[in-house]
């Protein structure tokens, strides 16, 4: 399964995504929910575009255009890692991406704990 990850732009200076990538490789966190028989391939790792995440839908569409079958929202969006507070627009951002992409794409609400 091809995966696209959307992260919080505010965390870019603090987190290079290493734990997201490791968690995906080891099929931990939300990646454990994906079918075990399918290989996981990262097709892109993008930010939301900055507060309030208005570029997330466009970037998710581009990930899908490039083959993503699943969009994972990085833990920084909903859980607040590593800044210590979640995105105040997390639910709106995720809902907008879901509406903008449609039902054929799988979504993961976080990447790791």
C-alpha positions in Angstrom: 0.0 0.0 0.0 1.3 3.4 -0.9 1.2 6.0 1.9 1.3 9.8 2.0 1.9 11.5 5.3 0.7 15.0 6.1 2.4 16.7 9.0 2.1 20.0 10.9 4.3 22.7 9.3 5.1 24.2 12.8 7.0 21.0 13.7 9.3 21.0 10.8 12.2 22.6 12.7 11.8 20.1 15.6 11.1 16.8 13.8 12.5 15.4 10.6 9.8 12.6 10.6 12.2 9.9 11.7 9.8 8.3 14.1 7.0 8.4 11.5 9.2 6.5 9.0 10.4 4.0 11.6 6.9 3.4 12.8 5.7 2.8 9.3 8.7 0.4 8.5 8.0 -1.6 11.7 4.2 -1.5 11.2 3.6 0.0 14.6 1.2 2.8 15.7 -1.6 3.3 13.3 0.3 1.4 10.5 -0.5 -1.8 12.4 -4.1 -1.4 11.2 -3.0 -1.9 7.5 -3.2 -5.3 5.9 -0.1 -7.3 6.9 0.2 -8.9 3.5 0.8 -5.6 1.7 4.1 -3.9 1.5 4.1 -0.2 2.7 5.7 2.4 0.5 6.0 6.1 1.3 5.1 8.2 -1.7 5.4 11.6 0.0 5.8 13.5 3.3 4.3 17.0 3.2 3.2 19.7 5.6 -0.3 21.0 6.0 1.0 24.3 4.5 0.9 26.2 7.8 -1.9 27.4 10.1 -4.7 26.9 9.7 -3.9 24.0 7.3 -5.6 25.4 4.2 -3.1 23.7 1.8 -3.7 20.2 3.3 -6.4 19.3 0.8 -4.4 20.3 -2.2 -1.3 18.5 -0.9 -3.4 15.4 -0.1 -4.7 15.4 -3.7 -1.2 15.6 -5.0 -0.2 12.6 -2.8 -3.1 10.7 -4.3 -2.2 11.8 -7.8 1.3 10.3 -7.1 -0.2 7.0 -6.1 -1.1 7.3 -2.4 -3.8 4.8 -1.4 -3.7 5.9 2.2 -3.2 9.3 3.8 -1.7 9.3 7.4 -2.0 12.4 9.5 1.3 12.7 11.4 1.0 12.5 15.2 2.0 16.2 15.5 -1.3 17.2 14.1 -3.7 15.5 16.6 -1.3 14.5 19.4 0.9 17.6 19.5 4.2 15.8 19.3 6.9 17.2 19.8 5.6 20.8 20.5 3.4 19.7 23.4 0.1 20.9 22.0 -2.1 19.6 19.1 -3.3 21.6 16.2 -6.4 23.6 17.2 -7.8 22.9 13.7 -6.9 19.2 13.6 -10.4 17.9 13.3 -11.4 20.5 10.7 -8.2 19.8 8.7 -8.7 16.1 8.7 -12.4 16.4 7.8 -11.6 18.7 4.9 -9.0 16.3 3.6 -11.5 13.4 3.8 -14.1 15.4 1.9 -11.6 16.6 -0.6 -10.2 13.1 -1.3 -13.2 10.9 -1.1 -14.0 7.4 0.2 -11.6 5.4 -2.0 -8.6 6.4 0.1 -7.8 5.0 3.6 -7.0 7.5 6.4 -5.0 7.1 9.5 -5.5 9.7 12.3 -2.0 9.5 13.7 1.3 7.8 13.0 2.9 7.0 16.4 2.2 7.5 20.1 
